[in-house]
Amino acid sequence: MNSQVWNPFLPLHEYIPDGEPHIFGNRVYLYGSHDKEGGETFCMLDYAVYSAPIDNLKDWNYEGVIYRAEQDPDYPKRQYMYAPDVVQGHDGRYYLYYAMSGKFGNGGYHGPISVAVSDTPAGKYEYLGFVRWKDGSPMRKYVCFDPAVINDNGIIRLYYGTQYDFEERDDFPENEKYIRSEMEMFDKSREEILNTPESVMGANMVVLGEDMLTVEGEPIRIIPYKVKGTEFEEHPFFEAPSMRKVGEKYYFIYSSQKNHELCYAVSDSPDRDFHFGGTIVSNGDVGFQGRKDADRLNMTGTTHGSIIQIGNDWYVFYHRLTHKSDYSRQACAEKIQILSDGSIPQVEITSCGLNGGALEGTGNYPAVIACNITNGHMPHGSNSIYEEHFPHVSHEGEELFIDEISDGTMIGYKYFDFTGKTVLRLACRCGGSGVFEIGDETGKIGEIGVNPDGTEFDGLIEISGVHPLYLTYHGAGEVRLFSISLNP
């Protein structure tokens, strides 16, 4: 049994983004898509699940591969399974909802939503069918992407959708550019596009019948598509819908068009009258305490996740980026608060999210659990792998490390519980000579010189209590950082 847990909280060579946490029985299960370490596109691997006892979030267990892409009839035309969700049905079985895609997202918006079923939360799951109209034909109204499901007191509600263009379309449907774009990207007919008010894009909800496949009525648009002048204007819906019920309130969790933050909206109803609430978490801490986009503390990019109550505490699950792309994303989590007025204050990203407190100020830690990695001008991710140099988490063989650390790079860990005089040891490989300045929230508290002639370098600090640890490199060449050790 592990005595501590850090972010990312799964094994460090595991990449499960788009996390949907659910409690079944006395365990919490994390369902998500499955990236490859150093992958070339999104979601290259089959679905795998981890779970933990609800009373010990430090003990995550690998449940194995629960469903393979080749089980879907659309394989190999579309080979990659995107963000899924799981719900327990009327019959007590577990239903997995997902969308298939080709490389780089091609065909991922064509629908329909596929469904698999299992007798147990961790599978194995078997293909069941696709979400359909009552006549048996595929339900493809709007864009069937990023499904999320909830059993709302016996009513199975399916949420889905995406919204990729950031412009107000006052000239709809006359704008030929948008019509052709939607026909190609979403595999929609001109007639469907012209006959759909506003757009085929947006966030939607539909009720499913007893068979967990057949829709009971028409899908409903749950938040505005046109956001100009509304409370959603600064944080419009992009993708990653997720629904949670908190008391009698419905919380709609989604990734905004800023594409690095999970936001939420609240309503008394599951399908209308949602009011924007705020940002829960950003994987670059943008917005936290007023931080601007230009000052992001990591490479930012896609995020997807949700909130869950485990015991008496609430958490948000999200993911971070590694390998200079959106293709190798890792699961992280932070404790959140739902205040008496229903609001959720934005939380900062940390290295100790599920630990129940700061990490111990003694012992050896992988360098890659850093929650902040920045050179002061970090990029925002896209559907590509960056070639320019900037600090990032990478791997070579079995070794994981922070790579391309250059002059001015800051690496942050939040938080450690220090016990006084401590020898800080850095395990690294250097392409030149320099100094790591050691700091906390007050400023510089020490330094460690590094050079190409060694691989381990020590420095003495004196610090007590819970503090962040910042390492800022000044010097020549680039550095790879493998681990940090704290020795009182």
C-alpha angles and dihedrals in degrees: 000000000000118000093204140022128202140181121307085041100193123072107300094242090055123096115192112154131171090051122197109186118202134174116226115172110327097332136079114224125202114213119186145131117281124239127194120239103258089001126184097220141003124299100357097164136065121266114280128178136212126193139186136192110265089235095051117042090173092072110072115174126202108236093186135236107330102182136012128216091230089066090070115087090227091065127139093016086065111022106177129075115215132205110327136191134202132213133177109242134216090271095054093252125122122248124203117204120194146150125231125223143181125232116312090007096299110157092004091119097050098088159168108173112243127219134206129181139210138177091228134042093246097046149175089232123204127205111262106173141269135294105272148176119254090264089061097252119130115274104231102154110146114349112321100213137132099010120207125184137197133183099222103192091311097325113110109216122190119201123191146145148101137226115198108166116082098199130096108243103213090155095058126167095015097064104101093192092063093043093055092043093053093044090055101037098042101028090238127152121244088242093055093047093049093046096049112091112238097345147326085247127084142080116304144179131203132175119236126215131233093284090059089231110068120079117230096211146339119320113255126220103233104190130025119282091202106056104174108124093011130105088256093060097103094040109032121181114267109163144303101083116192129170129208130175115219110186103311094333127097117222115201109201118195146156110253126220087262081076097210102071139070111221133184140212127194134213141162087229131057096226111031149021097046116171121204111253107181145259118314100187140347121203088223096041087245108164094018107127088349098304113168127225092251090057097053112152096218140019100283130210144128118001131185132167145102147231129264139177113232112182107320095333134084124218138185118218118205138143140247131214127246137173093040093283147075089251102082108048127166133208118251134169139195134193112250137186128230103203126215090263090055096253124134114213114219112260128212121242114252143180093238105048102144096024096097091236143355122331117258115273091230135065141044120304132187109250091226093072086080109130093200124046115165144146091194096264107056119171130239112243126246138175091296145064115259118234100190118094121261133135115280145145112272141154142221116193106317094338121102120194147149105264136198096027105172138169110314097017114145122202117191135196121190116220139006127162101224124201104202129274107030135177108222113204123193121200107204147135117232133206090194143000124282148121133268108216110214117215147162131195091295097054136257117008101165146328142233124209117218134188142169093262097073143036102207125052130180137207134175123234131174114211136137132196133016113333141145118254118221126189116192119185122217118179150060129315128007128295134210114209117203106170146349125218128200115202117176 
